[in-house]
Amino acid sequence: MHVLDVIAKKRDGGELSKEEIEFFIQGYTQDEIPDYQAAAWLMALFLQGMNDRETYDLTMAMAHSGDMLDISAMEPSSDAGEPPLVVDKHSTGGVGDKVSLVLAPLVAACGVPMAKMTGRGLGFTGGTVDKLESIPGYRTDLSVDEFKAQVRDIGIVLTGQTADLAPADRKLYALRDTTATVESIPLIVSSIMSKKLASGADAIVLDVKVGSGAFMDTMEEAEALAHGLVRLGTQADREVVALISDMNQPLGWAVGNALEVREAIDTLHGSGSQGFREHCLTVAAEILQLSGRVESLNAALTLAMETLSSGAAWQKFRELVEAQDGDVTYVDDPQKLPQASIVEPVPAPQSGYLAGVNAAEVGLAVVDLGGGREEKGEPIDHSVGVVVHHKVGDLIQEGTPLFTAHANDRETLEEARERILAAYSFSDEPVQPLPLFYRRVTSG
Ligand code: URA
């Protein structure tokens, strides 16, 4: 087989065989195919698309390019009877999206093991690994053996992706990022699902964000992605549900690493933003039902609500922090978490109904403050960020606090303040609040 023939076949609109796809992925992962040929191939895939069979073969080839973890057969130390399915959740990325910090302990406290490898933030979207690293000592570099032992012992893991998990995706994603080939549904589906399949989950809930602070800014694109993800998961014999959720304003109140950990802790203690809490409970209910732990979505929601209000989810979060060497005194007393030196409320410039908050702009303002990164590998400041005080639809009086900026120097604070103020729009007429979720996509 020749690399040029495989590139030319796709360039001319042909359908690639499983062997051709495997040949390309193996060759590229092992550095036998150079970046310039992989870039040409990606652009051909981007322009010509791939059918479901090709997307499936690409996903499997990428998943098998490294370790395939088998955690499903392991019995957790719960008394739930049959070993439950191991579940996972993936969000396509958003602003203020700290769902995993609440969801994972909540689901695990309901007796369903949640073993999750998660990422760092890039661009305007935050990453769970960065948020967790606000807790001194918390390790996000567990080995595969530690990952497996922890899910067996306490039924929960939240760690960074190991280097050997879907290495083909790591290389291809970096190349896509620099060759304008990110926004392709088959490429996104294979990238996300290869990592999920390799990390060993039996049941996966996909939180597909749509809106100004999401990868997909139209419902049409979000639906195409959600359907593509669900079809792929079903082909791979996994239980999969996709929820299309709103990202036209930040999720919850806080955006920024330590601030989001604090909000997650508040939520685990039963306070925090009502919308964020409801978001976590809805996703948890889907996961519990997919896992077979409960029979209906209603029963799943009731179990999730009880587990959150009993404090069991909070105790599981503490257990997680302790297991991964985090200093629990910081989560017991969240005031100890990194705090910015300047905390300044910014007043509303006018009265009116809040009509919109461009979430990507808020995310980028937090990057400007030092709380995110533009390039992979850049250090970040965990203490900075923004806390918004209103949701779309709220009636706001001029001069009352609109948001609070947390910064470590005045110049960046002023820039962030202007950027965030410009992200807000107001209306004299009443505005409907935004829904949390738009659609539920299942295989049925
Ligand atoms: N997230 C991923 O993991 N991969 C993509 O291609 C896009 C978003």
Residues whose N, C-alpha, C, O or C-beta is under 5 A from the ligand:
A	BS01	URA	L187 I188 S191 I192
